[in-house]
Amino acid sequence: MSSKSKGYKAEIELLHMFWSKKWATMRSAGSGSMKYPGPDLIASNKVRTLAIECKSTKDKKKYLDEYDVRQLKDFCDIFGAEPWFAVRFTRKDWLFLSLEDIEKTERGYVIDAKVAERRGLLIDELIE
């Protein structure tokens, strides 16, 4: 399975999770591949709007480039949504991290599995 189809599958899984919690959610096809900033998912319940960048990995760390973080922040500044990274490490639940929970590195950013487990929110914690 290609990394593109794995990413699509992960995004669709999250989309269904949000809809099952009565949050209207849409996937932004081609996010990250157009000249305008755009998250993978937008979810809302009338009170809050979340812009979510989805990442899944079999590794213990997920590295992000500067563009991933910048485009999410830029989109949210214009759209008025809360920026979140959703990350799933193999055989673990999805965890949601704010921009403040993402560690800056020399070349970009990193989401460490141990840090994500400590700081990340499960979907029910995020939307309560």
N, C-alpha and C positions, 0 to 999 in steps of 0.2 A: 504494500500500500504506500503510495507516495505521501510525502509530508504535507502536500496540499490537501489530499483527501483526508488525512488524519486531522488536519486543522479544521476542515469542514465538518467532519464527524463530531469533533469536540464542541464546535460552535452550535451545532444542531442539538446536541445533548443538553447544553446549557439553556438554549432557547426553550426546549420542552420543560426543563426544570422550572424556569420562571413562569411559563404559562400555567403549569400545574399549581403554582402558588397564587394564581390570579393576577399576575403581572403581565401586561401587554408587552410583548417583546418582538423586535424585528432584527433580522440579520442584515448587515450591510455587505452585500456581495462586492468583492473586489477591494475591500478595505485594505489599505496599505499599498495598493497598486495604482492609485490615481494621484493626481497632483494635489488634491484637497485632503485635509486631515479627516479621518473617519474611523470610528471604533468598529470592532467586530459585531457587537450587539448594542442595541439601545433598549432599555427596559424601563417601564413606568407604571405607577399605580395611581395616578392623578396627583399624589402628594409629592413624590420624589421621582426624579429621572436619573437613571444610571447609564453611563457610557462605559462599556466593558471591552477590554482587550483580552482575548482568550489565549492561554498558552498551556500546552501539556508536554510532558517530557518523561523519559525513563531515567534521566540522570538525577543527581542530587541537587543540581543547580540549573537554573534556567537563565541564560544570558540574554540581555536585551540591548539593542543598540539605541543610541541617543534618539534616533528617529521614532522608534516605538513609543517612547515616553513623551517626546515633544508633541507628536501629532495628537496623542490622546489629550494632553493638557490644552493644546490649542483649540481642538474641537470643543472641549468642555467649556472653555472660556467664552466661546462664541455662542454655543448652544444653550448653556446654562445647566448642564448636567454634572453629576458627580463622577469623577474619573476613578475607575477601578480596574485592577488587573485580576483576572481569574486564572488561577494556576492549578493544575492537577499533576501530581507526581504519581508514578505507577502504583496502582492498587491503593490509592488514597482518595479521600473526598476532595471535591473542589474547594479551594480556599480563595478568599477575596482579600486583596491587599490594596491599601490606598497608596498614593504616590509617595507618601512619607515613609512607608514600610519597605520601599524598594531601595536597595543599597547602591550607591553610586560607586563606580569603579573608574579606573583610568580610561577605559575605552567605551564605557557605556554604563550599564546597570546590571545587577544580578539579583535573582530571587533564589535564596538558599532555602532548601527544604526545612531545615530546623528552624530558621527564622520564620518561615511561612506558617509552620505549625504553632509557633508561639504567638505570632501577631495576627495571622490571618483569621478571617471570619468564615464560618460555614454559611450557606445560603440563608438558612433561617435566622441566623444572627444578623446578617446583612440587611434583611428586609423587614425585621420586626419593628 
